[in-house]
């Protein structure tokens, strides 16, 4: 389950940064990222951070500059891996960076 969550938030970060690089407003970037990861419970402790562009979206002044989308997800419900003495990470995170077009 943890690996699946990581793959989903990685895909969501990539999708979000793609829209941020295309100058979408941050609210739309967040929606696109969430839509790209339907298996993630977004009501749980999950955060989407967009860095490098204004809230309204990138402008001509941001063209060529990097924008980064980071998604952090609370994975604490996984706890100890059954049958092994291995604790899974309590927080998983993934980031994607792209240049503003």
C-alpha positions as CSV (number, residue, x, y, z in Angstrom):
1,X,0.0,0.0,0.0
2,X,2.8,2.4,0.8
3,X,4.5,1.9,-2.5
4,X,1.2,2.4,-4.3
5,X,0.6,5.6,-2.4
6,X,4.1,6.8,-3.3
7,X,3.6,6.1,-7.0
8,X,0.2,7.9,-6.9
9,X,1.6,11.1,-5.3
10,X,4.6,11.0,-7.6
11,X,2.2,10.9,-10.6
12,X,0.1,13.7,-9.0
13,X,3.2,15.9,-8.5
14,X,4.2,15.4,-12.1
15,X,0.7,16.2,-13.4
16,X,0.5,19.2,-11.1
17,X,3.8,20.7,-12.2
18,X,2.9,20.2,-15.8
19,X,-0.2,22.5,-15.3
20,X,1.8,25.0,-13.2
21,X,4.4,25.2,-16.1
22,X,1.5,25.9,-18.4
23,X,0.6,28.9,-16.2
24,X,-2.5,27.5,-14.6
25,X,-3.6,29.1,-11.3
26,X,-2.6,27.2,-8.2
27,X,-6.2,26.2,-7.4
28,X,-6.3,24.4,-10.8
29,X,-2.9,22.9,-10.3
30,X,-4.1,21.4,-7.0
31,X,-7.3,20.0,-8.7
32,X,-5.3,18.5,-11.6
33,X,-2.9,16.9,-9.1
34,X,-5.7,15.4,-7.0
35,X,-7.5,14.1,-10.1
36,X,-4.3,12.3,-11.1
37,X,-4.3,10.3,-7.9
38,X,-7.7,8.9,-7.3
39,X,-6.5,6.3,-4.9
40,X,-5.3,8.9,-2.4
41,X,-7.5,10.0,0.4
42,X,-7.1,13.7,0.1
43,X,-9.2,14.3,3.3
44,X,-6.4,12.6,5.2
45,X,-3.2,14.6,6.1
46,X,-2.1,15.5,2.6
47,X,-0.6,18.7,1.4
48,X,0.2,20.1,-2.0
49,X,2.7,22.9,-2.2
50,X,3.5,24.9,-5.3
51,X,6.7,27.0,-5.2
52,X,8.1,29.4,-7.8
53,X,4.9,31.0,-9.2
54,X,2.3,33.4,-7.8
55,X,-1.1,32.1,-6.6
56,X,-2.8,33.3,-9.8
57,X,-0.4,31.3,-12.0
58,X,2.8,32.0,-13.8
59,X,3.2,35.1,-15.8
60,X,5.6,36.2,-18.6
61,X,8.0,37.3,-15.8
62,X,8.2,33.7,-14.6
63,X,8.9,32.2,-18.1
64,X,11.9,29.9,-18.0
65,X,12.0,29.8,-14.2
66,X,11.5,26.6,-12.3
67,X,8.3,25.7,-10.6
68,X,8.0,22.8,-8.1
69,X,5.1,20.9,-6.9
70,X,5.6,18.9,-3.7
71,X,3.0,16.5,-2.3
72,X,3.3,15.1,1.3
73,X,1.1,12.4,2.6
74,X,0.5,11.0,6.1
75,X,1.3,7.3,5.9
76,X,1.1,6.7,9.7
77,X,-1.8,4.3,9.4
78,X,0.6,1.7,7.9
79,X,2.7,1.3,11.0
80,X,4.7,-2.0,11.4
81,X,5.0,-4.2,8.3
82,X,3.2,-7.5,9.3
83,X,5.6,-10.4,9.9
84,X,8.7,-8.2,9.8
85,X,10.3,-5.8,12.2
86,X,10.2,-3.0,9.7
87,X,8.4,0.3,10.3
88,X,7.1,1.9,7.2
89,X,7.6,5.6,6.7
90,X,5.0,7.7,8.5
91,X,5.2,10.4,5.9
92,X,5.8,10.0,2.2
93,X,6.6,12.9,-0.2
94,X,7.3,13.4,-3.8
95,X,8.3,16.5,-5.8
96,X,8.5,17.4,-9.5
97,X,10.1,20.5,-11.0
98,X,9.7,22.0,-14.5
99,X,10.4,25.3,-16.2
100,X,7.5,27.7,-16.8
101,X,6.7,27.8,-20.5
